[in-house]
Each structure stands twice: as structure tokens, then as C-alpha cells.
Amino acid sequence: MLRRTRTTAKVYTEPATDDESEDMTGQQKDDSEELEEWLPNLNEGKTKGRRQRGTDETGEKKKVIKRVAKPKEPKPKEPKPKAERKPRAARVPKVKKEKTNTKQQTEDAVLPKPELQQHVTVKEERLSINLSSNNAGDMPDEIPSSSQHFPKVKKEQPDDSFTFDEPAQKKQKTTNSAQGRPIKIKSGNSCVEDLQMNWDAIQVLAEKSGVEQWVCANIVQLFQEENTIPFMVRYRKELINHMDADAVRDVQLTLEELRSVAKKSRSVSQTLKKEGVLTSELEMALKNCTTADEIDHVYAPYKKGSKLSKARRAKELGLEPVALALLQEPQKLDLQSSIQPNTKGLSTLDEVATGVQEILADMIAKDKETLTYVQSLCDRSAVTIHSSVSKTALKEQQPQQGNQKSKPKDISKFSLYVDFTCDVQRIQHHQTLAINRGENLKILTVKVNIPDRVKNDFCRWCINVRWRPQGFARPELMTILKNAVEDSYRRFILPFLSRGNRTRLTASAEKESIAMFVRNLRQRLLMCPVRGRVIMGVDPGFHHGCKIAILSPTSQILHTDVVYLHGPAKHKEAEKLRHLMFKLSCQTIVIGNGKACRETEAFFTDLIKQHFFKPLDVSYCITDEAGASIYSVSPEAVKEMPDMDPNLRSAVSIGRRVQDPLAELIKIDPKHIGIGTYQHDVSQSLLRAALDGVVQECVSFVGVDINICSETLMRHIAGLNAGRARSIMDWKEKNGRFLNREQLKLVKGLGPKSFQQCAGFIRINPETVRSVCSGGNEDLKVPLKQTAEKKKVKGSGSTSNQFNPLDQTCIHPESYSIALRFLSQIGGSLDQMGSAALRQSIESSVKSRGLDVLAKSLDTTPETLQLIVDGLTQPPGFDIRQDFEQADFKREIVSMNDLHDGMVVTGRVTNTALFGAFVDIGVGRSGLIPKRFITPDKLPFDQRQRSLALGPGERVEVRVINVDLQRNRITLDLIRVLR
């Protein structure tokens, strides 16, 4: 899986930044063009950059290294195989081999040794000894190697630790609260049994994800029952141990990865079976693999189209027994007896020795314990990655001859990596992605340097411990063994280690980059809407004027126009604007942050200072317009506003982004919203799945009023899709608005499972129902004839046609009876929902008896009862999104020329990357706070965790460190986060 992920990223060979202009507008495009160069520049070169990391980040890095190194201490058990050789030799007889083969391969989980049945038997006890000493746990726990079957479970870190520079997977954990309750996996669970592998899927899933086994078992069961992540996180907390959505998604992705490995293993087995080369040992070894890299390592010698390997040719000549005899009975081995003068490959003693050496080299390279040991040596050594300019790029820089029309590669964009060296344990994620991009564009050549000490220690260990002959071996035989070990290391193991390091670095960088996308998108979507105001959206411009759209409080378009606020007739245009704003009672202006934004802001600021709009109390704010132009020409925008100019659609989108950011931004591809970096350099399938999951979580957790939401918003609710959303819209067209959640069961195509998943996230607000009904609750009914027809078609039970106050809360319908019993216990009623009296009564009851005791008396869980308490005490129309804040730019600062070193300004975070945060301070160009300046003492206590450091939309106070007018860059230092 990891290798395939890397391949996907390499498909994108377009120029590093030119194509990103499709995804970003204005300054975001410029930001994207220089992202990979920024942080190393601030550190003044790669050498100083590493030194800086050593001082600023060493604290946490060293902790990680120490934690990884601890399992390696018991390693000095190498001499033990010497004492074990006698019982091992007793198992040499070949007759027993076939009887014990299956059991032995299953217990040892070894890599395959094609066509080496005798060798498998000989090595059985060595592998058992090795695995029992936990050598497999010597790998770094944060990045499992391709030769590792069961990586070490990750340790939890304190909640208050600041780990901004750590990969997300190092912070994988569940909760500090009391554990939930395990459930047993049902028999015949296809989610586990369909893997058909030799390892326990739950155990491997737990070890790879760092989550407790009982939690993994529960999650597997919940996924098997078709539960969505939002539903699990909100309504099944006790089963997943209070994990958040990101953690559950990581487990889901790991499970999908294991299923992909199992599928690939079966596919390879079928291919080898058709070719007639599949042996029982090879099949069992394929079933022992837990990563795609291991399967590739096994399958490599048998791939169709590849020439026969040297080892297989030697085996076909009958030299395999000779190679085994060198290890088992070297004192009886006579190489002269294998010479056949008329046979190529056996005609001389040198050819026989070479054939034996090839077989031994292949055996060594495929041995699980050997690969585990050499990987542990690498983990303890200073393995580095080095990038330099490729020969192809250098050749293209030379004066072109003839009619060559190819454009020379732009090496300057990768100037920081033309001679870059860094330890693989310390390289930053954005550096890995930048190097990969340069390699994909054939500008850089990348090499992993493994110290010679690894080779020396490895060869000494192989000859003296792992592959030491069981008897006295003559010098010429020891020479063959020594050459085989060195040849195996050079031809097989060294490339395997290099590929493994590159794969792990790429996978880790991709995961962290995607996690950054997810955090940014979630924070952007969950910004609080501005309700109850008429808003004027302004898409600023110079020559083509400013496009304006005035929207009603419910986002209906009241007026659109183009005004020229920066031309000679700007006073006349201002009078026109005042007339419109008076006529439509508009007091809030939203300005897009694109071209002419600052000039437009200055224009409105002057008018407000002059009290031009009196008696209206006019205010303005600035919002990010990234993706508005792309949305304006999309099929969805055309369908929604068919007769409108695309430029005016942009103004509508800008205004609606403040009225309801969630409802508007979900119409735009998340990659075009201007969040994160390196979106073209990561696995597109993983990125799409993660972003779609975040959109679903945000929509579901906020809740959707089904009577007024759009079809686009509805399809993102957990449990729904495009087809079900369309069916709900059709039902509303035929029967009118929904009066309660139970009526969802009448919708065609919405079965019991879909209802269970979506019902808790759908709201039925009385205000929107009464807007089309003339009376109170007694009038909120549906035609009984239509209801009866639906019941007959669906075969469902009876559905009420009365409004239920609980339908406007986060309480799930499955818990309504518990909520009513709870209200009866405390002497409350549904009419009191959200009132201070009911809140006080509930708080008093919970305080006196305790949540656990109350939950037990109601025969439910404390988590479910807490949700009921929240739903009953929250005021009507409660929204989980944060409070909206108005613009915080200073009037006198409108350009970079107004800035100077040491100036303290306020701004809003527009984007965060792996190397820092971009902040809009009102000068038309975002400044960068490098990661080294985002320290825990500058953050609120609740934001000191990795996933909550800084995010889009947060107001910050910063100090200007440097203004580079020539390069159009602003460097900032974080002072504090404003609340």
C-alpha cells in the first residue's frame, strides 16, 4: 500500500507551481509558488536549518528517538543461536518437512524462500527463537518498515505536550476518560474473515494504528454494520472509547490497507498458481505478509517478463542441495563432485562456487530475521537522504543545439535542494514532498546513504551468528559464504532498505500533509454564520469594477450590480450604493480579499468615518474569496443562478460565505478553497477520502434543517448520498415540509439503516415548519391519505404527523424514550426545553445523584445520557460553531510600504502549512509565521496539542520581523492568539 501511495504522488509531473493557479487565486497562488523554499531560507541554508532544528526541536525529537530505541536494548542476544544449533541440527531430516511446513510457516511469519523447502525446515527453530525475542519490535514505532510484521504499539503522550512538529500518527490515542465497553466480534464477520491471512486482523490493526485491541474490534464491528464515522463518534462513544473522527478514520484507512494487502496476496497467489510455480511454502509466506512491500519483495523473482534470476538458474542446475549442505554439513561437502564438464554453469569449480553463492545470497535476502536485523541496524545508524541536480536538468541548462524546442527545467525553484543532505529521522515533511516533486520533474536526483558500518556489522552477524555453518567449514567454503553475504547486501538488501526509507518518508509526509488539509478545512467550515442580516457581498476590482450582490437574511438574491469605486465617478457610485443600502436595509458589507481588496476597504472605511450611510450603522468585514471564481462557472452555480453573469455569481458566493460558511463552501472542491499545501504531491484518493469525510463530519455535527437546506448540503449528511437527497427533495415537493423525523421513513430509498445514521443530524425546527403553516403545533400535519399510501408501499409501522420538540435537538430518535423517562424523573416537560428552569433542575439532579447513577437507573450509558442532557439544556437554534468576529485590520496599514521591523499588528490566519502559518494583516500579501515561532507559551492552553495549534480564521497578534519588498515576503513572530 505504501509503495502504491508513492506511485500515485509521482504521477503528477506538471510544473511545481504553475498548475496550482487553478486551485488558488491572488496571493494564495504566489504563496504556493514558494512554499517549499520559505522555511529553509529563514534558516539560512540547509546546514543552519538542521542546526536550528537541533536547538529548537531537539527536545521532542530526542524523546521520540529514545522511545524508539528502548526495545533495542535486549538485542545483545545474538550469540544464543550458537547454543541452539544442536537441537536445530536434529531437525534436518527432510522427511518431516512437509508435515510441519504449514504450521511452521504460520507460527514464524517468515518471508518466502521460493523452492527452498529444505532450507525452510533447517531455519525453523532459528526463526522461532528470533520472534520470541521480539526482534520485530526493534523498528521505529512511528514508521513501520516493510520487513516488519507487528510494529510496536504507539505510546500515549501527555495532553498538554506541545508537539507541533510531530507527525500526526505519533499523537494517535483514544481518550483519557474511562474506557468504554468491548463487544464481541460476531461469528462470520466478513470484515475480518475475508482477509484469509495467517495473522490476526484485529491484532495487526491495533499494532499498526496504535489503538487498543478491544476498540479496534468494536470499530471493525461497527463498520461491518454499515455505521458512518459521524454516527459512531456522536452516538457510540462508549464503544470507540471516545475517539475523535480523525482517529477513527485512521483506523478505517489502516483496515482498508490490510484488506488491500490480503487482496494483493490472493491475486499474486493465483498468478503464481497459473504459472505453475506456486508451492505451499510460497503460498503460506504470501499469507504472512502484512504490507504491500513485503508482497512485492516476495513476488519480485517471479514477475512475468523479468529474466530468470541467477539464483533460480543455479537451482535448476541442482545446486540447491549443495548450498544447504554448506550450512548444515560443511565438513562433508565436496564441491568437486558437482562439476559437470559439459554443462554450462557446472563446468568448472568456479562456476559451481558462483552458483552456490547466488543461491545463498537469495536465501539471505528473503529471510525474515535477517531483514529485521539489518533494519534495526539502520534504525541505530545515521541514515541520510541526499538530493542533487539531475544530469538531465544540467544538460538542459546548456546552450541548446539544433532545433531543440524543449523548455529548460527551472532549477531555481529547487535551489535549496540542489545539494541537500538530512538525516531521515529529522527531515521535515514539507522537505520530503519538495524533494519528491523535484525528482518527479526530473530536476533532482535522490539517494539514501546508509553508513558502511551497517554493512560491516551485518556481514559479521550473518557469518558468525545467523548463517554460520553448523560444522567446521574449510576456508574456501567460508569465502563462498562471505561473498554471498556481501553480494546479498549489495544487490538485494541495500536497494530494499533504500526503497523502504523513501516509502516510509513519503507515506509519513503525505499523511501529515493530508492531516493539515483536514484541520484547515474543518476550521474553515465551522466558522460561525451571521444570521438575521441583509448582507452586501463585494467582489473587488479596478478596471472592470466591483461586483456587488445584496442578499436577504435567508441568502435570497435581492439585487446585483457593478459599481466603479476606483474611477473618476466614485462619488456618484457611492450615492448609488447608499440608495441601494437604504432601500434594502443593508448594514453589513463583505469584501473579498482578492485584487483591489485594500483599496475597496479604504473606500468604505472613509465613507463610514464620514457617517455617509447614517442613520444606518454600517460595518464591514473581509473574507477569503478563494475558489469563488471557480464556483461561479461550475455546473452547480449555473443551475442555481442560470441567468446571471459569472462575475456576479462570485459576489453572491462571497456574501453567502459569511451568512453560512458551511452551506456555501461545500459547493466548492476543498482543494480550491486555498487550504494546505502540496495538494498535487499526495495520494489523490487518500486526500479526496479525507476531505469528503471532514465535510460529512462538519455538516452532520452542525446539523441540518431539512426543510430549508439545499440538496447539495443534504447529500453530505451521514447516511445520505446524492440519490437519497434527491428522494427527500422529491418527497418535499409532493407532500410539503417535514413535520418530524419519523416522516423520513416514508421517503423512498431511505431504509432503516439510513434512517438510523442520518436522523440524529437532521433538524426539524418549528420556525421553518410554521412558515408554511397557519397555526400552532396542532396544524402541523401531513395529509393522512398520502401517509397511508406511503406506509403501504414501505410496509413500515405507523408514523406520527405531529411535531416533536426533540426533533430540533442532537438527541437521536432511538433515545427519545430515555429522554422522556429522564424528564419524568426530574419533573420536567418538553415545553421547558432550553429554559433556565429546566437547566437548573437537570444540573441539580446530575450533581446530587451523579451521571453514572442516573444512567444506570434509566438503563442507558453515561455517554447517551450526557447527549440527552445537552439536547434538553441547549437553547433553541443552538449552533456548535464559533462566534463570528468582524474584520480586525488597521485602517492606516494598506500596503507593505506601511510596515517596518518591530511593528505589532493584528491579523487573521488564512492558511497553515507544514512549516508555519500564513496571516493576513491587511496589506494585500500574507505574512508567514515560521513554525519555530509557534511555541507553546504563545498559545492558549487548550490549543497546545498538535491538531489545535493554529488554524484558518483565528485572530492573532504578531510582530513584524522582516519585510522583503524585493521578494514580496513578510516574516512575522507570533505574540499571542486573540480570543
Secondary structure, 3 states (H helix, E strand, C coil): CHHHHHHHHHCCCCCCCHHHHHCCCCHHHHHHHCHHHHHHHHCCCHHHHHHHHHHHCHHHHHHHHHHHHHHHCCCCCCCHHHHHHHHHHCCCCCCCHHHHHHHHHHHHCCCCCCCCHHHHHHHHHHHHHHHHCCHHHHCCCCCCCCCCCCCCCCCCCCCCCCCCCCCHHHHCCCCCCCCCCCCCCCCCCHHHHCCCCCCCHHHHHHHHHCCCHHHHHHHHHHHHCCCCHHHHHHHCHHHHCCCCHHHHHHHHHHHHHHHHHHHHHHHHHHHHHHCCCCCHHHHHHHHHCCCHHHHHHHHHHHCCCCCCCHHHHHHHCCCHHHHHHHHHCHHHCCHHHHCCCCCCCCCCHHHHHHHHHHHHHHHHHHCHHHHHHHHHHHHCCCCEEEEEECHHHHHHHCCCCCCCCCCCCCHHHHHHHCEEEEECCCCCHHHHHHHHHHHHCCCEEEEEECCHHHHHHHHHHHHHHHCCCCCCCCHHHHHHHHHHHHHHHHHHHHHHHHHHHHHHHHHHHHHHHHHHHHHHHHHHHCCCCCCCCCEEEEECCCCCCEEEEEECCCCCEEEEEEECCCCCCHHHHHHHHHHHHHHHCCCEEEEECCCCHHHHHHHHHHHHHCCCCCCCCCEEEEECCCCHHHHHCCHHHHHHCCCCCHHHHHHHHHHHHHHCHHHHHCCCCHHHCCCCCCCCCCCHHHHHHHHHHHHHHHHHHHCEECCCCCHHHHCCCCCCCHHHHHHHHHHHHHHCCCCCHHHHHHCCCCCHHHHHHHHCCEECCHHHHHCCCCCCHHHCCCCHHHHHHHHHHHCCCCCCCCCCHHHHCCCCHHHHHHHHHHHHHHCCCHHHCCCHHHHHHHHHHHHHHCHHHHHHHCCCCHHHHHHHHHHHHCCCCCCCCCCCCCCCCCCCCCCHHHCCCCCEEEEEEEEEECCEEEEECCCCCCEEEEHHHCCHHHCCHHHCCHHHCCCCCCEEEEEEEEEECCCCEEEEEEEEECC
